[in-house]
Amino acid sequence: MSSCIELKKNDEGRLCFALKGSNGDTLFTSCKPYITKGSAGLDIDIIQHNCQHDALYERQTSNGKHFFNLQAPDHKVIATSPMFDSEESLEAAIAASRAEGASAPIQSSL
């Protein structure tokens, strides 16, 4: 399986996206719902152009779990990861996001 950015509707009928790694795991998801494909596409473009920059990954912990926020160059959070049990798993997800995010094709079920 190859990586992709999956664009779909959420339970409320709004658009959202997720970067799926080559192993099928979700690396991060959009932080907000979108009304149009165009508005989601703008943030996807920002992610694809900037996901290779380590400085845009904000590493966090909550209740002993690790996660990251991916920021736009203006420091607006545009995606967040799932929770990871270890810092090593977090860093592996960031490495996969950096390696696969820029070239991941968009797959849409719309």
N, C-alpha and C positions, 0 to 999 in steps of 0.2 A: 504494500500500500504506500502511496506517496502522500506527502503533506498537502493540505488544502485549507483555504479559508471558506468555511461553510456559512452561507448566508441563508437565513430562514426566518419564518415568523415564530414569535414566542406565543405563549398561552393567551396573551391579550391581543394577538393579531398584529403586533408591531414587529418590525424587522430587527434582527440582531445578528451578530456574526461571531464565529469562533475559529481560532487557528487550531487545526488538528495536525498533530505530528505524524511522521511517517509510520509510527507504531499505532496510530489511531487514537491516542490519548489527546484530550483537550489541553492545550498549552495555555491559552487565555481566551477570554470572552469579552465582548464589548461591554462597556459600563452602562450604557444607556440604550433605550429602545429608539429606533428610527422610524419615521413616518414614510419616507421614500427610499428607493434604491439609491438615488443620487446622494442623499445625505449620508447614508451608510457608506457609500462608495468613497466619499471624501475622507472619512476616518480610516477606511481600509487603505487608501492611497498614502495617508500620513504614516500609518503603521508600516506599510511595505517599504517606504523610503527611509524610515528611521529605526526600524527594529534591530538593525545591526549595531546600534550605538549603545554600549553598556551603560553609559551615563543616564540613559532614559529609563532604566529599570530601577524602580524604587523597591528595595527589599524591605519586607515587613514581617512581623510575627504577631500572632493573636492566639491566646490560650495555648501556647506551646507549639502551634503550627506555623509553618512558613508559607508566605505567598509573596507575589510581586504585583506592582502596578506598573503598567507601561504608559509612559507619558509622551505627549506631543512635545516638540521643542519649546512651546510656551509653558510647559509644566502642567498642562491640563491632563488629567488622567483619562485615557481613552480605552484602556483594557485592563483586566485584572485576571490573575491566574486562579486556579483552584488551590485549595490548601494542601500543603505537603507535610509529611511527617518529619522530614529531616532537611537540614540545610543542603545536604548533598543532592537530594531530589529536586530542591528548588533550583540550585545552580545548574543541574542537568536540563531542567525545563527552560531556563533562560538560554543556555547554550543551544538547545534545539530551536528555540524561537529565533535566535539570532541567525542561525544557519539556514533555517527553512522558511522563515516568514517573508523575506523579500521576494522570493520566487514562487511562493505557493499560489497556485491558480485558485480563482474564485469558483466555487461550486454553489449553485443556487437551486433550490427546490421550488422556486416561485415561477 
